[in-house]
Amino acid sequence: MPDGKTIYLITAFVCIILVFIFQEILTKRRRIAERDMEAVRQVVRTLVPDGTGLITAYARFVSTEDDNGRCAVAFKPGVLYVIPLRFTGGALGHETPMLFTPDDLSQVKREAGRVRLYDLAGDFLFSLEVLADNRRDVPREPCSIRQKKEAKAFQRFLKEFEEQTNITPV
């Protein structure tokens, strides 16, 4: 029977190996998240004039109850670009960018972390949700992107954008 010192050494060795494995898993996830976010930023830089001067985030895009997808959003005060994304065989594609300013919308409604946009006729266009953590291991999630700073910046942007858009005429 092994003595206490041997058991202690074996336990310490196993703990060190587990810490190393856990650290490798986290490093791999971080690299994937960085790669996925860089792909989204590249779409914005390619399609949006002065795309490097905007904050870019990855968002959930819902236009109807049956139609939801993912998009890139790029924003700065008074300007919002929405670029629907496509994922085909692991490759990232995109649709035509949509530009919105407070003059293009009748209403912006923030509710429960989401924002709902309405056209000038008052009809619902779509809703957006920027999450701080998106993981591929969640069903129907094609990207692993961590964007805590971007999610907070988007909420601050929306507060101002909502105030600029929801001005009641006199």
Buried (B, 14 or more C-beta within 10 A) or exposed (E): EEEEEEEEEEEEEEEEEEEEEEEEEEEEBEEBBEEBBEBBBBBBBEBBEEBEEBBBBBBBBBEEEEEBBBBBBBBEEBBBBBBBBEEEEEEBEBBEBBEBEBEBBBBBBEEEEBBBBBEEEEEEBBBBBBBBEBBBEEEEBBBBBBBEEBBEBBEEBBEEBBEBBBEEEE
